[in-house]
């Protein structure tokens, strides 16, 4: 966990619970670092650009949290620079809940999962919705991905945290499983042919 993530997440009430349950001292050093935004490094950039989905949390005008799944081709969530992410916002069911929430509060949280490697990354940021820049939208689109983009969303990253792998189920993409199964079937067929040939030699 970065120091700035602690600055954002460890509110006074959170610190009270850490104190009550004995974890406050282990997090004290994080509270002592300068309160500056985190920078996305090479490891974070590689992880982000490999994702084909993430979860986006916003807060409504009435204070309710809202979480929405965003998906696309791998790389649709772009690392623009060490402090900025961006993506083309595809047309969905036209409820516009996240869009409306961002008019009220620009703060967002992103949750990125890689179930195959049991890795997860959390990001705090502030989102900017850009409706009138078709060139930016096109620049954020992934070539060959068939989806209609309505707008661009840029996220100024405040802080991020890598979570431990505990309790993450190891799940694998269907395409990867299908490829592995196809390779296995080919190998089984090859071995069956070899067994048949050897049996033929024995009985000849």
The 8 nearest C-alpha neighbors of each residue, nearest first, counted from 0:
[[1, 160, 161, 4, 2, 5, 159, 162],
 [2, 0, 4, 3, 160, 5, 159, 29],
 [1, 3, 29, 5, 4, 32, 6, 30],
 [2, 4, 6, 5, 1, 34, 158, 35],
 [5, 3, 158, 7, 1, 6, 2, 159],
 [4, 6, 8, 2, 3, 9, 7, 29],
 [7, 5, 3, 4, 9, 8, 30, 2],
 [6, 8, 4, 5, 9, 3, 10, 158],
 [7, 9, 5, 6, 10, 4, 13, 3],
 [10, 8, 5, 13, 6, 14, 7, 11],
 [9, 11, 13, 12, 8, 14, 7, 6],
 [12, 10, 14, 13, 15, 9, 16, 8],
 [13, 11, 15, 14, 10, 16, 9, 17],
 [12, 14, 10, 16, 9, 15, 11, 17],
 [15, 13, 17, 11, 12, 16, 9, 18],
 [16, 14, 12, 18, 13, 17, 19, 11],
 [15, 17, 19, 13, 18, 14, 20, 12],
 [18, 16, 23, 14, 22, 20, 15, 19],
 [17, 19, 23, 15, 16, 21, 20, 14],
 [18, 20, 16, 17, 21, 15, 22, 23],
 [21, 19, 17, 18, 22, 16, 23, 15],
 [20, 22, 18, 19, 23, 17, 24, 16],
 [23, 21, 17, 25, 24, 20, 18, 26],
 [22, 24, 17, 18, 26, 25, 21, 27],
 [25, 23, 27, 26, 22, 21, 18, 28],
 [26, 24, 23, 22, 27, 28, 21, 29],
 [25, 27, 24, 23, 29, 28, 22, 30],
 [28, 26, 24, 30, 29, 25, 23, 31],
 [27, 29, 31, 30, 26, 32, 25, 24],
 [30, 28, 2, 31, 27, 26, 32, 5],
 [29, 31, 27, 28, 32, 6, 2, 5],
 [30, 32, 28, 29, 33, 27, 2, 34],
 [31, 33, 30, 29, 2, 34, 28, 3],
 [34, 32, 35, 31, 3, 2, 30, 29],
 [33, 35, 3, 32, 6, 36, 2, 30],
 [36, 34, 33, 3, 37, 157, 32, 2],
 [35, 37, 157, 158, 3, 38, 34, 156],
 [38, 36, 158, 157, 3, 35, 39, 159],
 [37, 39, 81, 82, 40, 36, 156, 158],
 [40, 38, 81, 43, 82, 44, 37, 41],
 [39, 41, 43, 42, 44, 38, 81, 45],
 [40, 42, 44, 43, 45, 39, 46, 81],
 [43, 41, 45, 44, 40, 46, 39, 47],
 [42, 44, 46, 40, 45, 41, 39, 47],
 [45, 43, 41, 47, 46, 42, 40, 48],
 [46, 44, 42, 48, 43, 47, 41, 49],
 [45, 47, 43, 49, 44, 48, 42, 50],
 [48, 46, 44, 49, 45, 50, 43, 76],
 [47, 49, 74, 45, 50, 46, 77, 76],
 [50, 48, 46, 73, 47, 74, 45, 51],
 [49, 51, 73, 48, 52, 47, 74, 46],
 [50, 52, 73, 72, 71, 70, 74, 49],
 [53, 51, 70, 69, 50, 71, 68, 54],
 [52, 54, 111, 69, 110, 68, 70, 55],
 [55, 53, 68, 110, 109, 67, 69, 66],
 [54, 56, 109, 67, 66, 108, 68, 53],
 [57, 55, 66, 108, 65, 107, 109, 67],
 [56, 58, 107, 65, 64, 100, 97, 66],
 [59, 57, 64, 63, 100, 62, 65, 104],
 [58, 60, 100, 62, 63, 61, 64, 57],
 [59, 61, 62, 103, 100, 58, 63, 104],
 [62, 60, 59, 63, 58, 64, 100, 103],
 [61, 63, 59, 60, 58, 64, 65, 57],
 [62, 64, 59, 58, 61, 65, 60, 57],
 [65, 63, 58, 57, 59, 62, 66, 56],
 [66, 64, 57, 56, 58, 63, 67, 59],
 [67, 65, 56, 55, 54, 57, 64, 68],
 [66, 68, 55, 54, 69, 56, 65, 97],
 [67, 69, 54, 53, 55, 70, 66, 52],
 [68, 70, 53, 52, 54, 67, 55, 71],
 [71, 69, 52, 51, 53, 68, 72, 75],
 [72, 70, 51, 75, 52, 73, 69, 144],
 [71, 73, 51, 75, 74, 144, 141, 70],
 [74, 72, 51, 50, 49, 75, 71, 48],
 [73, 75, 48, 76, 49, 77, 72, 50],
 [76, 74, 73, 72, 71, 77, 141, 86],
 [77, 75, 86, 74, 85, 48, 47, 78],
 [78, 76, 85, 84, 75, 79, 86, 48],
 [79, 77, 84, 80, 44, 83, 85, 76],
 [78, 80, 83, 84, 77, 85, 81, 82],
 [79, 81, 83, 82, 78, 84, 39, 38],
 [80, 82, 39, 38, 83, 40, 79, 78],
 [81, 83, 156, 80, 38, 155, 39, 84],
 [84, 82, 155, 80, 79, 154, 156, 81],
 [85, 83, 78, 154, 79, 77, 153, 155],
 [86, 84, 153, 77, 152, 76, 154, 78],
 [85, 87, 76, 152, 139, 151, 75, 77],
 [86, 88, 151, 139, 136, 140, 148, 150],
 [87, 89, 150, 148, 151, 149, 86, 152],
 [90, 88, 148, 147, 149, 87, 146, 91],
 [89, 91, 147, 148, 149, 88, 92, 93],
 [92, 90, 93, 89, 94, 95, 88, 147],
 [91, 93, 94, 90, 95, 89, 96, 97],
 [94, 92, 95, 91, 90, 96, 98, 89],
 [93, 95, 96, 92, 91, 97, 98, 99],
 [96, 94, 98, 93, 97, 99, 92, 100],
 [97, 95, 99, 98, 94, 100, 65, 59],
 [96, 98, 100, 99, 95, 101, 57, 65],
 [97, 99, 95, 101, 96, 100, 102, 128],
 [100, 98, 96, 102, 101, 97, 95, 103],
 [101, 99, 59, 97, 103, 102, 98, 58],
 [100, 102, 105, 104, 103, 98, 99, 97],
 [101, 103, 99, 100, 104, 98, 105, 128],
 [102, 104, 101, 100, 60, 105, 99, 59],
 [105, 103, 101, 106, 102, 100, 58, 59],
 [104, 106, 101, 125, 126, 107, 103, 102],
 [105, 107, 125, 104, 124, 126, 57, 108],
 [108, 106, 57, 124, 56, 125, 123, 105],
 [107, 109, 123, 56, 122, 55, 124, 110],
 [108, 110, 55, 122, 54, 121, 56, 111],
 [109, 111, 121, 54, 53, 120, 122, 112],
 [110, 112, 53, 120, 119, 121, 109, 54],
 [113, 111, 119, 114, 118, 110, 120, 53],
 [112, 114, 118, 115, 117, 116, 119, 111],
 [113, 115, 117, 170, 169, 116, 112, 118],
 [114, 116, 171, 169, 170, 113, 117, 172],
 [115, 117, 118, 114, 113, 169, 170, 164],
 [118, 116, 114, 164, 167, 115, 113, 169],
 [119, 117, 113, 116, 164, 112, 114, 120],
 [120, 118, 112, 111, 162, 161, 113, 121],
 [119, 121, 161, 111, 160, 110, 162, 112],
 [122, 120, 110, 160, 159, 109, 111, 161],
 [121, 123, 159, 109, 108, 158, 124, 160],
 [124, 122, 108, 158, 157, 107, 159, 156],
 [125, 123, 156, 157, 155, 107, 106, 154],
 [124, 126, 106, 105, 155, 154, 107, 156],
 [125, 127, 154, 105, 153, 155, 106, 128],
 [126, 128, 153, 152, 154, 129, 125, 105],
 [127, 129, 152, 151, 130, 126, 153, 150],
 [130, 128, 151, 150, 131, 152, 127, 132],
 [129, 131, 150, 132, 128, 151, 149, 133],
 [132, 130, 129, 133, 150, 151, 135, 134],
 [131, 133, 135, 134, 130, 136, 129, 151],
 [134, 132, 136, 135, 137, 131, 150, 130],
 [135, 133, 137, 136, 132, 138, 139, 131],
 [136, 134, 138, 133, 137, 132, 139, 151],
 [135, 137, 133, 151, 139, 138, 134, 87],
 [138, 136, 134, 140, 139, 135, 133, 87],
 [137, 139, 135, 136, 140, 134, 141, 87],
 [140, 138, 136, 137, 87, 86, 135, 141],
 [141, 139, 137, 138, 87, 142, 136, 75],
 [140, 142, 144, 75, 143, 139, 72, 74],
 [143, 141, 144, 140, 145, 72, 137, 139],
 [142, 144, 145, 141, 140, 72, 146, 71],
 [145, 143, 142, 141, 146, 72, 71, 140],
 [146, 144, 143, 147, 142, 141, 71, 72],
 [147, 145, 144, 89, 148, 90, 71, 140],
 [146, 148, 89, 90, 149, 145, 88, 91],
 [149, 147, 89, 88, 90, 87, 150, 146],
 [148, 150, 88, 89, 90, 147, 151, 130],
 [151, 149, 130, 88, 129, 148, 87, 136],
 [152, 150, 87, 129, 136, 88, 128, 86],
 [151, 153, 128, 86, 85, 127, 129, 87],
 [154, 152, 85, 127, 126, 84, 128, 151],
 [153, 155, 126, 84, 125, 83, 156, 124],
 [154, 156, 83, 125, 124, 82, 126, 157],
 [157, 155, 124, 82, 83, 158, 154, 123],
 [156, 158, 124, 36, 123, 37, 155, 159],
 [157, 159, 4, 37, 123, 3, 122, 156],
 [160, 158, 122, 121, 4, 123, 1, 37],
 [159, 161, 0, 121, 120, 162, 1, 122],
 [160, 162, 120, 119, 0, 121, 163, 159],
 [163, 161, 119, 120, 160, 164, 118, 121],
 [162, 164, 165, 161, 118, 119, 117, 166],
 [165, 163, 117, 167, 118, 166, 162, 119],
 [164, 166, 163, 167, 117, 162, 168, 118],
 [165, 167, 168, 164, 117, 163, 169, 114],
 [168, 166, 117, 165, 164, 169, 114, 118],
 [167, 169, 170, 166, 114, 117, 115, 165],
 [170, 168, 115, 114, 117, 167, 171, 116],
 [171, 169, 114, 115, 168, 172, 117, 116],
 [170, 172, 115, 173, 114, 176, 169, 175],
 [173, 171, 175, 174, 176, 170, 115, 177],
 [172, 174, 176, 175, 177, 171, 178, 170],
 [175, 173, 177, 176, 172, 178, 171, 179],
 [174, 176, 178, 172, 173, 177, 179, 171],
 [175, 177, 179, 173, 178, 174, 180, 172],
 [178, 176, 174, 180, 179, 175, 173, 181],
 [177, 179, 181, 175, 176, 180, 174, 182],
 [178, 180, 176, 182, 177, 181, 183, 175],
 [181, 179, 183, 177, 182, 178, 176, 184],
 [182, 180, 184, 178, 183, 179, 177, 185],
 [181, 183, 185, 179, 180, 184, 178, 186],
 [182, 184, 180, 186, 181, 185, 187, 179],
 [185, 183, 187, 181, 186, 182, 180, 188],
 [186, 184, 188, 182, 183, 187, 189, 181],
 [185, 187, 189, 183, 184, 188, 190, 182],
 [188, 186, 184, 190, 189, 185, 191, 183],
 [189, 187, 191, 185, 186, 190, 184, 192],
 [188, 190, 186, 192, 187, 191, 185, 193],
 [191, 189, 193, 187, 192, 188, 194, 186],
 [192, 190, 194, 188, 193, 189, 187, 195],
 [191, 193, 195, 189, 190, 194, 196, 188],
 [192, 194, 190, 196, 191, 195, 197, 189],
 [193, 195, 191, 197, 196, 192, 198, 190],
 [194, 196, 192, 198, 193, 197, 191, 199],
 [197, 195, 193, 199, 194, 198, 192, 200],
 [196, 198, 200, 194, 199, 195, 193, 201],
 [199, 197, 201, 195, 200, 196, 194, 202],
 [198, 200, 196, 197, 202, 201, 203, 195],
 [199, 201, 197, 203, 198, 202, 196, 195],
 [202, 200, 198, 199, 203, 197, 196, 195],
 [201, 203, 199, 200, 198, 197, 196, 195],
 [202, 200, 201, 199, 198, 197, 196, 195]]
